[in-house]
Amino acid sequence: MKLAYDLSFTHTEGRWAAPGSWVGTSYPDHRMFTELAVSAERAGVDMLFFGDGVGIPDTWKGSLDAAVRWGIQWPRQDMSPVIAAMAQHTSHIGFGLTYSSTYLHPFYVARLMNSLDHVTGGRIALNVVASGRLSDAANYGFDALLPHGERYELMEEFVDVCRQLWASVEPDVIVADRTTGQYGDPAKVHPIHHRGKHFAVRGPLPSVPSPQGRPVLVQAGSSPRGIAASAAFADVVFGVGGHREWQLRHRAALDHELVAAGRDPAEVGILWAVQLIVAATAEEAQRQRAAMLDQLSLEGIGTYLSYNCGFDFSRLPESFVLGEVQEQIEAAQASQAGFVSQLVDRMGADARISRAEFFDEGWRHATGYDQTIAGTAEQVADELQEQHEATGARGGFMVTNPGSMPGALDQVSGLLVPELQRRGLRPDGYTEDTLAGTLLGRPLR
């Protein structure tokens, strides 16, 4: 069972105010992340992960005011320098970093990730995302989103260019002959001469190959087109948690696409998103879970849902049909696998729901209340083991926590991980030098 910690939201959606959170400092102080990295490595956690977006949520009422007021998906720093800092205090734990293939150029990202793989000693992963939010698009000069399918088409070319660039310089390029003065072998450096629909890149990369050769590639698409993109290039997939039937369908669809792409489904695991509260007693865990519902205001809930679905829910009438709202979301080329899709999946496209019922459901979704597993280490391990085995025992979990930073995740490290090790679900320590070795058990191809 692979285990990663998602640190994307340790300070947003009210978590900054959780008892004991960010004591003596505030986001984005890298020392807090370094402290957690050292603790997580001591427990043998595989990877620390950072999602990202460059826009401030402004879908709710067409304004960013509520996002700033309540700290909804804001503020967000580029975490690459923080990862470089954490790497200096750790030796084995990996780091996942997110960049958008929709707006960034593959040459820039390929060079940056090559450098980070060097800095971390072969412990870096790239999470490639197809940006589906207007606030991100506006920061790169776009007035509308690219069509959903085109974003994934662009992503596949983006990754193809990156992979060509990472392979454009051979590992033994450096000669460093002090007698002759020759430094490198030009026969080992190869321009790629890529000219595609979206990118034209001559190459080669002006860098020496990194310890892994390239970063581990992560992708999180859960729509049919997104799953096809995952099958095309992802080493590890990031999947939506909290809904067993949804997960089983995702796993089956991914396996189908992997076979179609000529890849072995056994080699591509899914890290399911899961929110955990682990405490010494079940009563304390449930008390912490109940407190989650008080972390956000109604406006904060609306801001979160609107941003992540790409639809202004402040405009909802007193009652409406779920499928009609979903059609509007899809027509806007926004998220096709978000909260509304999950409601449609559970209640049906023809279901009529009141505005009050919608926000009641949304409150539990936005806080993660319904998706949170809370209990003792034994109780949580039981649930994770059952879910892991039910979904094919390939991959593991991407853990978030609604509580304090870093204390609540330290509870996961200190209480849950030893229980998983006792059951033989986790190793007692690291046996590989690279993140690819740790997550995949093999070198990258």
MARZA-270579 format. One line per 10 residues: their letters; for each residue y, x, z of C-alpha. Coordinates in Angstrom, 3 decimals. Example, Ala and Ser with C-alpha at 12.3 -4.5 7.8 and 13.67 -1.06 7.14 Angstrom:
2
as = -4.500:12.300:7.800 ~ -1.060:13.670:7.140
END
This chain:
445
mklaydlsft = 0.000:0.000:0.000 ~ 3.238:1.628:-1.182 ~ 6.297:1.172:1.013 ~ 9.986:1.471:0.132 ~ 13.115:0.518:2.062 ~ 15.846:-1.319:0.185 ~ 19.170:-0.056:1.562 ~ 21.338:-1.915:-0.949 ~ 22.640:-4.493:1.526 ~ 22.692:-2.827:4.933
htegrwaapg = 26.382:-3.680:5.334 ~ 26.845:-6.889:3.307 ~ 26.138:-10.603:3.908 ~ 26.984:-10.295:7.601 ~ 24.584:-7.457:8.397 ~ 27.465:-5.203:9.387 ~ 28.029:-7.486:12.405 ~ 24.391:-7.633:13.574 ~ 24.053:-6.455:17.196 ~ 23.726:-2.672:17.218
swvgtsypdh = 24.575:-2.243:13.526 ~ 26.772:0.627:12.308 ~ 27.643:1.608:15.867 ~ 30.233:4.377:16.011 ~ 30.725:4.462:12.264 ~ 31.130:2.204:9.250 ~ 29.973:1.999:5.666 ~ 29.843:4.214:3.602 ~ 29.429:7.052:6.113 ~ 26.569:9.082:4.654
rmftelavsa = 25.509:10.266:8.104 ~ 24.137:6.807:8.888 ~ 21.981:6.892:5.756 ~ 20.877:10.450:6.518 ~ 19.820:9.392:10.015 ~ 17.710:6.584:8.567 ~ 16.238:8.864:5.875 ~ 15.037:11.350:8.485 ~ 13.491:8.545:10.549 ~ 11.824:6.946:7.515
eragvdmlff = 10.409:10.273:6.355 ~ 8.973:10.855:9.810 ~ 7.072:7.576:9.323 ~ 5.902:8.573:5.835 ~ 7.851:5.909:3.878 ~ 7.581:6.490:0.130 ~ 11.106:5.746:-1.094 ~ 14.617:4.668:-0.116 ~ 16.120:2.385:-2.745 ~ 19.693:1.502:-3.696
gdgvgipdtw = 20.467:-1.440:-5.954 ~ 23.939:-1.576:-7.448 ~ 26.552:-3.550:-9.323 ~ 30.113:-2.586:-10.213 ~ 31.833:-5.966:-10.026 ~ 33.162:-7.872:-7.036 ~ 31.653:-11.389:-6.950 ~ 34.227:-13.764:-8.412 ~ 32.090:-16.634:-9.732 ~ 32.813:-18.935:-6.752
kgsldaavrw = 36.059:-20.767:-7.614 ~ 36.858:-17.999:-10.111 ~ 38.157:-15.709:-7.367 ~ 37.031:-12.546:-5.587 ~ 38.781:-13.596:-2.365 ~ 35.717:-15.093:-0.674 ~ 33.561:-12.052:-1.471 ~ 36.085:-9.736:0.129 ~ 36.691:-12.118:3.048 ~ 33.010:-12.391:3.978
giqwprqdms = 31.628:-9.103:2.637 ~ 29.395:-10.629:-0.047 ~ 27.862:-7.856:-2.196 ~ 31.029:-5.875:-1.392 ~ 31.979:-3.058:-1.002 ~ 29.596:-0.976:-3.128 ~ 29.774:2.790:-3.622 ~ 28.016:4.934:-6.216 ~ 25.219:6.210:-3.998 ~ 24.282:9.326:-6.001
pviaamaqht = 26.338:11.644:-3.732 ~ 24.779:9.996:-0.658 ~ 21.306:10.623:-2.076 ~ 22.236:14.264:-2.642 ~ 23.271:14.470:1.023 ~ 20.086:12.776:2.279 ~ 17.964:15.106:0.179 ~ 19.290:18.107:2.092 ~ 17.886:16.723:5.366 ~ 14.487:15.589:4.029
shigfgltys = 11.608:17.147:2.107 ~ 9.259:14.400:0.905 ~ 10.758:10.906:0.844 ~ 11.917:9.673:-2.572 ~ 15.170:8.031:-3.636 ~ 15.722:5.185:-6.116 ~ 19.106:4.805:-7.808 ~ 20.303:1.947:-10.026 ~ 22.299:2.193:-13.253 ~ 22.997:-0.366:-15.966
stylhpfyva = 21.634:0.132:-19.466 ~ 23.982:-2.622:-20.639 ~ 27.207:-0.687:-20.132 ~ 26.419:2.983:-19.488 ~ 25.576:5.581:-22.109 ~ 22.048:7.033:-22.050 ~ 23.245:10.619:-22.508 ~ 25.370:10.445:-19.340 ~ 22.619:8.805:-17.282 ~ 19.908:11.154:-18.569
rlmnsldhvt = 21.954:14.203:-17.604 ~ 22.889:12.802:-14.190 ~ 19.307:11.868:-13.314 ~ 18.080:15.294:-14.470 ~ 20.559:16.892:-12.053 ~ 19.554:14.598:-9.177 ~ 15.890:15.360:-9.761 ~ 16.758:19.038:-9.358 ~ 18.833:18.408:-6.220 ~ 16.072:16.335:-4.595
ggrialnvva = 13.267:18.659:-5.657 ~ 11.544:16.043:-7.820 ~ 12.091:12.960:-5.676 ~ 14.315:10.721:-7.808 ~ 13.682:7.341:-9.468 ~ 15.923:5.466:-11.888 ~ 16.078:1.682:-11.603 ~ 17.216:0.457:-15.024 ~ 18.961:-2.929:-14.981 ~ 20.196:-5.316:-17.657
sgrlsdaany = 23.499:-6.488:-16.208 ~ 23.880:-10.269:-16.143 ~ 27.164:-10.741:-14.260 ~ 30.569:-11.367:-15.767 ~ 32.385:-9.356:-13.105 ~ 30.449:-6.264:-14.181 ~ 31.079:-6.999:-17.860 ~ 34.836:-7.316:-17.298 ~ 35.005:-3.836:-15.773 ~ 33.609:-2.396:-18.994
gfdallphge = 35.950:-4.365:-21.243 ~ 33.746:-7.347:-22.155 ~ 34.816:-10.994:-21.980 ~ 31.288:-12.410:-22.136 ~ 27.705:-11.420:-21.467 ~ 25.453:-10.135:-24.194 ~ 22.659:-12.596:-25.015 ~ 19.788:-12.297:-22.555 ~ 17.276:-11.013:-25.101 ~ 19.722:-8.503:-26.571
ryelmeefvd = 20.328:-6.966:-23.126 ~ 16.648:-6.106:-22.897 ~ 16.522:-4.888:-26.493 ~ 19.407:-2.563:-25.639 ~ 17.609:-1.485:-22.446 ~ 14.502:-0.459:-24.355 ~ 16.533:1.690:-26.759 ~ 18.497:3.131:-23.818 ~ 15.282:4.239:-22.089 ~ 13.864:5.578:-25.348
vcrqlwasve = 16.942:7.778:-25.812 ~ 16.789:8.974:-22.211 ~ 13.129:9.895:-22.542 ~ 13.796:11.802:-25.767 ~ 16.597:13.709:-24.036 ~ 14.457:14.531:-20.982 ~ 11.822:15.935:-23.353 ~ 14.295:17.762:-25.599 ~ 14.070:21.053:-23.662 ~ 10.664:22.573:-22.965
pdvivadrtt = 9.701:23.636:-19.431 ~ 9.382:27.348:-20.315 ~ 12.761:27.599:-22.068 ~ 14.152:30.200:-19.659 ~ 13.273:33.784:-20.596 ~ 15.732:35.626:-18.299 ~ 14.780:39.038:-19.648 ~ 17.051:41.482:-17.835 ~ 16.023:44.295:-20.169 ~ 17.075:42.629:-23.411
gqygdpakvh = 19.631:40.259:-21.919 ~ 17.996:37.220:-23.518 ~ 18.377:34.171:-21.287 ~ 16.715:31.300:-23.158 ~ 14.390:30.678:-26.105 ~ 16.163:28.577:-28.755 ~ 12.793:27.540:-30.197 ~ 12.253:25.521:-27.011 ~ 15.420:23.418:-27.402 ~ 15.242:20.399:-29.748
pihhrgkhfa = 18.001:18.034:-30.928 ~ 16.746:14.444:-30.980 ~ 18.926:13.075:-33.828 ~ 18.597:9.523:-32.553 ~ 20.367:6.835:-34.556 ~ 19.466:3.297:-33.543 ~ 21.006:-0.159:-33.399 ~ 22.971:0.534:-30.216 ~ 23.169:4.315:-29.762 ~ 23.648:7.456:-31.831
vrgplpsvps = 22.805:10.629:-29.918 ~ 22.259:14.045:-31.440 ~ 21.058:15.831:-28.318 ~ 19.536:17.915:-26.941 ~ 20.205:17.634:-23.227 ~ 22.204:20.720:-22.131 ~ 20.035:21.064:-19.041 ~ 16.767:22.658:-18.034 ~ 13.820:20.327:-17.320 ~ 13.695:18.931:-13.802
pqgrpvlvqa = 10.748:19.154:-11.375 ~ 9.281:15.799:-12.452 ~ 10.262:16.241:-16.103 ~ 12.020:12.901:-15.831 ~ 12.713:10.387:-13.050 ~ 10.252:7.705:-12.072 ~ 11.322:4.584:-13.990 ~ 11.695:1.296:-12.120 ~ 12.499:-2.098:-13.650 ~ 12.931:-5.510:-12.084
gssprgiaas = 12.992:-8.075:-14.889 ~ 11.057:-11.221:-14.007 ~ 11.867:-13.409:-17.014 ~ 9.350:-13.266:-19.888 ~ 11.630:-10.878:-21.801 ~ 12.225:-8.784:-18.700 ~ 8.504:-8.507:-18.018 ~ 7.947:-7.339:-21.602 ~ 10.552:-4.622:-21.052 ~ 8.793:-3.584:-17.839
aafadvvfgv = 5.548:-3.240:-19.742 ~ 7.240:-1.094:-22.365 ~ 8.358:1.715:-20.066 ~ 8.322:1.077:-16.293 ~ 6.265:3.264:-13.994 ~ 6.850:0.854:-11.102 ~ 8.055:-2.758:-11.158 ~ 10.292:-4.409:-8.564 ~ 9.200:-8.039:-8.040 ~ 10.625:-11.132:-6.353
gghrewqlrh = 9.035:-11.891:-2.997 ~ 8.535:-14.975:-0.873 ~ 6.619:-17.186:-3.315 ~ 2.912:-16.433:-3.789 ~ 2.367:-18.523:-6.935 ~ 5.437:-16.952:-8.553 ~ 4.080:-13.492:-7.722 ~ 0.644:-14.236:-9.118 ~ 2.186:-15.443:-12.376 ~ 4.378:-12.326:-12.550
raaldhelva = 1.382:-10.056:-12.011 ~ -0.678:-11.875:-14.643 ~ 2.171:-11.858:-17.176 ~ 2.832:-8.161:-16.587 ~ -0.852:-7.302:-17.019 ~ -0.918:-9.227:-20.304 ~ 2.145:-7.390:-21.618 ~ 0.830:-4.009:-20.465 ~ -2.396:-4.512:-22.397 ~ -0.380:-5.574:-25.453
agrdpaevgi = 1.668:-2.377:-25.111 ~ -1.502:-0.268:-24.913 ~ -1.065:0.588:-21.235 ~ -3.482:0.347:-18.318 ~ -2.433:-2.446:-15.883 ~ -4.111:-0.550:-13.036 ~ -1.493:2.192:-13.364 ~ 1.603:-0.006:-12.949 ~ 2.193:-1.411:-9.491 ~ 4.681:-4.026:-8.323
lwavqlivaa = 6.798:-3.498:-5.223 ~ 7.381:-7.005:-3.901 ~ 10.696:-7.678:-2.188 ~ 10.111:-8.663:1.430 ~ 12.405:-9.136:4.396 ~ 10.854:-8.116:7.706 ~ 11.679:-8.443:11.371 ~ 9.303:-6.453:13.543 ~ 9.637:-6.622:17.316 ~ 7.600:-5.885:20.420
taeeaqrqra = 6.955:-9.613:20.955 ~ 6.656:-12.588:18.628 ~ 9.305:-14.427:20.656 ~ 11.876:-11.666:20.163 ~ 11.135:-11.515:16.433 ~ 11.619:-15.274:16.047 ~ 14.851:-15.111:18.050 ~ 16.179:-12.499:15.631 ~ 15.047:-14.601:12.680 ~ 16.869:-17.687:13.985
amldqlsleg = 20.042:-15.625:14.372 ~ 20.010:-14.914:10.615 ~ 21.291:-18.439:9.910 ~ 24.528:-17.640:11.750 ~ 25.355:-14.520:9.742 ~ 27.199:-16.290:6.920 ~ 29.728:-19.089:6.466 ~ 29.262:-21.922:3.950 ~ 31.813:-20.263:1.685 ~ 29.903:-17.011:1.987
igtylsyncg = 26.692:-18.794:1.017 ~ 28.355:-20.365:-2.007 ~ 29.803:-17.012:-3.057 ~ 26.420:-15.304:-2.809 ~ 24.530:-17.994:-4.739 ~ 27.194:-18.335:-7.443 ~ 27.336:-14.598:-8.084 ~ 23.592:-14.082:-8.240 ~ 22.986:-17.115:-10.460 ~ 26.057:-16.728:-12.687
fdfsrlpesf = 27.232:-20.304:-12.050 ~ 30.142:-21.635:-9.966 ~ 28.407:-23.903:-7.461 ~ 31.750:-25.014:-6.014 ~ 31.860:-27.375:-9.035 ~ 28.629:-29.175:-8.186 ~ 28.897:-32.986:-7.985 ~ 27.602:-34.926:-4.988 ~ 24.189:-35.185:-6.669 ~ 22.709:-33.652:-9.823
vlgevqeqie = 19.483:-32.911:-11.708 ~ 18.190:-29.379:-11.157 ~ 17.050:-28.859:-14.728 ~ 20.502:-29.664:-16.097 ~ 22.094:-26.956:-13.965 ~ 19.388:-24.514:-14.988 ~ 20.128:-25.241:-18.647 ~ 23.811:-24.438:-18.079 ~ 22.885:-21.146:-16.385 ~ 20.637:-20.162:-19.278
aaqasqagfv = 23.283:-21.179:-21.841 ~ 25.718:-18.785:-20.153 ~ 23.145:-15.965:-20.587 ~ 23.109:-15.461:-16.800 ~ 20.143:-15.101:-14.438 ~ 17.069:-16.972:-15.671 ~ 14.892:-16.155:-12.679 ~ 17.139:-16.739:-9.683 ~ 17.495:-19.296:-6.934 ~ 17.822:-22.352:-9.200
sqlvdrmgad = 14.737:-21.324:-11.179 ~ 12.808:-21.089:-7.938 ~ 13.968:-24.589:-6.950 ~ 12.957:-25.928:-10.357 ~ 9.591:-24.232:-10.010 ~ 9.029:-25.847:-6.620 ~ 10.660:-29.271:-7.068 ~ 10.552:-29.858:-10.824 ~ 13.249:-29.823:-13.506 ~ 13.730:-33.599:-13.213
arisraeffd = 14.331:-33.525:-9.471 ~ 17.655:-34.965:-8.355 ~ 19.169:-33.212:-5.385 ~ 22.328:-33.778:-3.380 ~ 25.011:-31.129:-3.027 ~ 24.330:-31.009:0.730 ~ 20.580:-30.539:0.163 ~ 21.267:-27.795:-2.370 ~ 23.417:-25.805:0.034 ~ 20.941:-26.334:2.850
egwrhatgyd = 18.241:-24.788:0.649 ~ 20.706:-22.136:-0.485 ~ 21.611:-21.216:3.086 ~ 18.021:-20.287:3.873 ~ 17.690:-18.479:0.544 ~ 20.910:-16.452:0.804 ~ 20.172:-15.309:4.339 ~ 16.537:-14.689:3.443 ~ 15.441:-16.962:6.266 ~ 12.585:-18.636:4.385
qtiagtaeqv = 11.395:-15.338:2.919 ~ 11.478:-13.398:6.192 ~ 8.239:-12.399:7.878 ~ 8.937:-12.055:11.583 ~ 6.539:-11.085:14.335 ~ 4.765:-8.258:16.071 ~ 3.467:-5.302:14.097 ~ 0.000:-6.859:14.032 ~ 1.276:-10.243:12.815 ~ 3.445:-8.740:10.083
adelqeqhea = 0.681:-6.381:8.985 ~ -1.698:-9.352:8.684 ~ 0.713:-11.127:6.337 ~ 1.437:-8.058:4.218 ~ -2.238:-7.165:3.912 ~ -3.115:-10.692:2.792 ~ -0.309:-10.727:0.230 ~ -1.140:-7.212:-1.003 ~ -4.773:-8.099:-1.606 ~ -3.968:-11.514:-3.134
tgarggfmvt = -1.666:-9.953:-5.735 ~ -4.114:-7.285:-6.838 ~ -3.598:-4.427:-4.350 ~ -1.515:-2.529:-6.915 ~ 1.895:-1.555:-5.628 ~ 3.244:-2.620:-2.273 ~ 6.547:-3.738:-0.775 ~ 10.282:-3.125:-0.975 ~ 11.447:-3.883:2.558 ~ 14.860:-5.190:3.520
npgsmpgald = 15.931:-6.137:7.023 ~ 18.571:-8.627:8.159 ~ 19.302:-6.767:11.381 ~ 21.049:-3.630:12.519 ~ 21.520:-0.433:10.564 ~ 19.580:1.775:11.138 ~ 17.820:0.380:14.216 ~ 16.023:-2.584:12.647 ~ 14.400:-0.460:9.936 ~ 13.541:2.117:12.585
qvsgllvpel = 11.534:-0.701:14.199 ~ 9.615:-1.100:10.948 ~ 8.992:2.649:10.875 ~ 8.049:2.896:14.529 ~ 5.989:-0.278:14.988 ~ 4.713:-1.567:11.639 ~ 3.909:1.663:9.789 ~ 1.516:2.954:12.499 ~ -0.310:-0.394:12.373 ~ -0.655:-0.152:8.572
qrrglrpdgy = -1.938:3.403:8.991 ~ -4.458:2.245:11.588 ~ -5.818:-0.241:9.025 ~ -6.102:2.433:6.357 ~ -3.378:0.803:4.240 ~ -0.962:3.723:4.551 ~ -1.583:7.496:4.619 ~ -0.782:9.467:7.745 ~ 1.641:11.716:5.865 ~ 2.710:13.008:2.481
tedtlagtll = 0.204:14.769:0.275 ~ 2.323:15.154:-2.878 ~ 5.483:17.137:-3.603 ~ 7.105:14.706:-6.050 ~ 7.963:11.018:-5.937 ~ 5.739:10.459:-8.975 ~ 2.843:11.940:-7.053 ~ 3.610:9.823:-4.000 ~ 4.117:6.503:-5.817 ~ 1.769:6.892:-8.767
grplr = -0.734:9.522:-7.675 ~ -0.236:11.414:-10.895 ~ 2.366:13.361:-12.892 ~ 4.703:11.413:-15.161 ~ 3.759:11.038:-18.795
END
